[in-house]
Amino acid sequence: VFEKKGIKIIRLGLNPTEDLGENFVIGGAYHPALGELANSRLMLNIVKEMLNKVILEKDKTLKIYVNPKLISQLIGQRRANIVYLKKEYQIKEIKVIPKKELKGRDIEFAFV
């Protein structure tokens, strides 16, 4: 939501300390990797948006090219994004490939 409006998010979540840990949270979302989870979901949504615009080639391998710094966000924790994409789009194999030339959350993909 913020990114689409050009608003940069500089920090997400709270840094756990002795006084602020899992046992001291009264309500709301708490996860030590909340920022990573949110960014991972954002990357998943970007890939879904792109895949929804093309004719899928289910018998081929999907290669997704992404900036090396964002590989873990694209794959997702415990490979959750890859598992989701394979199941949702019935893709046999997905390979995530680093490409330094890509800036920010830019993604390229190809079926091979």
Secondary structure, DSSP 8 states (H G I E B T S, - for coil): -TGGGT------S----SSSSGGG--SS---TTHHHHHHHHHHHHHHHHHHTTS---TTSEEEEEE-GGGHHHHH-GGGHHHHHHHHHHT-SEEEEEE-TT--TT-EEEEE-
